[in-house]
Amino acid sequence: MKILVINGSPKGERSDTLKVTRAFIEGMGESFELIDTMQVSVKPCLGCYACWRVTPGKCVQKDDMEWILERILASDLVIWSTPLYCYSVPSNCKALYDRLIPLGTMEQKVDENGGTYHPGRQEIHTQIMLISGCGFPNRENNYEAMDFQFDRMFSKECPRIYCLESPLLGIAEAKPVADRYLAQVRKAGAEFKATGRISGETQTLLDAPMITPDVYRAQINGR
Ligand SMILES: Cc1cc2nc3c(=O)[nH]c(=O)nc-3n(C[C@H](O)[C@H](O)[C@H](O)COP(=O)(O)O)c2cc1C
């Protein structure tokens, strides 16, 4: 299975989110290719629409996005591994989101909820997933924008793991709770490999904070 991880964390290998992503793929028993968004050159979309009007499917900018798009299309599974920044994705990751537009077409269609979208240029068989870590202990009033963006960009069906309190994964004193969380992530990876989905029971454990929000905030505030 060809798995491509797109690391949207500006921290590169030190990303806490990447620890979750690595555990998930370990649970799947697979290997993966990594693209570090801080190490590639992907310029912002120019908004010229040449990729729709002039050279369908091809961007006028000749940078790393050319081969990244090819890699995405050639993968069985693409995991966007990104922290939550200002309730959304970091700007280096957003540049890649914007540069996906050559995969769409100019046409505007209406979906079953009345939303407008651009249909894809070609049938894409790549499965897409999101793994994200964040610094707050709550999903509500925090992840809504990223969640909505991912629904609209890709699909509501795409699996996702939102790791609340993810800085705990890098704190030595928190190792027991972090290890417990990562064990659940490995289980999720194994389930996903076997059934194509994460079980409701495992998802509930992954969605929960590692320690209670009040204790977490007190620990963070006391550091
Ligand atoms: C610029 C910036 C914005 C952030 N915004 C949020 C936020 O909106 N919500 C949140 O819960 N955490 C926020 N955080 C905390 C990060 O999501 C958190 O530190 C996360 O563990 C980083 O993951 P990484 O190690 O994979 O990069 C922000 C951090 C930075 C540096």
Ligand as a Chemical Component Dictionary entry (heavy atoms), coordinates in Angstrom:
data_LIG
# 
_chem_comp.id                   LIG 
_chem_comp.type                 NON-POLYMER 
_chem_comp.pdbx_formal_charge   0 
_chem_comp.three_letter_code    LIG 
# 
loop_
_chem_comp_atom.comp_id 
_chem_comp_atom.atom_id 
_chem_comp_atom.alt_atom_id 
_chem_comp_atom.type_symbol 
_chem_comp_atom.charge 
_chem_comp_atom.model_Cartn_x 
_chem_comp_atom.model_Cartn_y 
_chem_comp_atom.model_Cartn_z 
_chem_comp_atom.pdbx_ordinal 
LIG C1  C1  C 0 0.602  30.043 15.533 1  
LIG C2  C2  C 0 -0.049 29.002 16.401 2  
LIG C3  C3  C 0 -1.435 28.937 16.443 3  
LIG C4  C4  C 0 -2.051 27.949 17.219 4  
LIG N1  N1  N 0 -3.419 27.901 17.246 5  
LIG C5  C5  C 0 -4.056 26.957 17.984 6  
LIG C6  C6  C 0 -5.474 26.878 18.010 7  
LIG O1  O1  O 0 -6.190 27.621 17.344 8  
LIG N2  N2  N 0 -6.018 25.913 18.797 9  
LIG C7  C7  C 0 -5.287 25.037 19.533 10 
LIG O2  O2  O 0 -5.861 24.178 20.210 11 
LIG N3  N3  N 0 -3.921 25.062 19.488 12 
LIG C8  C8  C 0 -3.300 26.006 18.748 13 
LIG N4  N4  N 0 -1.914 26.032 18.689 14 
LIG C9  C9  C 0 -1.127 24.996 19.414 15 
LIG C10 C10 C 0 -0.665 23.864 18.464 16 
LIG O3  O3  O 0 -1.755 23.309 17.743 17 
LIG C11 C11 C 0 -0.015 22.768 19.316 18 
LIG O4  O4  O 0 1.148  23.264 19.928 19 
LIG C12 C12 C 0 0.319  21.501 18.556 20 
LIG O5  O5  O 0 0.712  20.507 19.491 21 
LIG C13 C13 C 0 1.447  21.668 17.600 22 
LIG O6  O6  O 0 1.561  20.461 16.875 23 
LIG P1  P1  P 0 2.908  20.021 16.132 24 
LIG O7  O7  O 0 3.904  19.707 17.227 25 
LIG O8  O8  O 0 2.506  18.842 15.345 26 
LIG O9  O9  O 0 3.344  21.178 15.275 27 
LIG C14 C14 C 0 -1.276 27.014 17.944 28 
LIG C15 C15 C 0 0.137  27.100 17.887 29 
LIG C16 C16 C 0 0.749  28.075 17.146 30 
LIG C17 C17 C 0 2.244  28.140 17.118 31 
# 
loop_
_chem_comp_bond.comp_id 
_chem_comp_bond.atom_id_1 
_chem_comp_bond.atom_id_2 
_chem_comp_bond.value_order 
_chem_comp_bond.pdbx_ordinal 
LIG C1  C2  SING 1  
LIG C2  C3  SING 2  
LIG C2  C16 DOUB 3  
LIG C3  C4  DOUB 4  
LIG C4  N1  SING 5  
LIG C4  C14 SING 6  
LIG N1  C5  DOUB 7  
LIG C5  C6  SING 8  
LIG C5  C8  SING 9  
LIG C6  O1  DOUB 10 
LIG C6  N2  SING 11 
LIG N2  C7  SING 12 
LIG C7  O2  DOUB 13 
LIG C7  N3  SING 14 
LIG N3  C8  DOUB 15 
LIG C8  N4  SING 16 
LIG N4  C9  SING 17 
LIG N4  C14 SING 18 
LIG C9  C10 SING 19 
LIG C10 O3  SING 20 
LIG C10 C11 SING 21 
LIG C11 O4  SING 22 
LIG C11 C12 SING 23 
LIG C12 O5  SING 24 
LIG C12 C13 SING 25 
LIG C13 O6  SING 26 
LIG O6  P1  SING 27 
LIG P1  O7  DOUB 28 
LIG P1  O8  SING 29 
LIG P1  O9  SING 30 
LIG C14 C15 DOUB 31 
LIG C15 C16 SING 32 
LIG C16 C17 SING 33 
# 
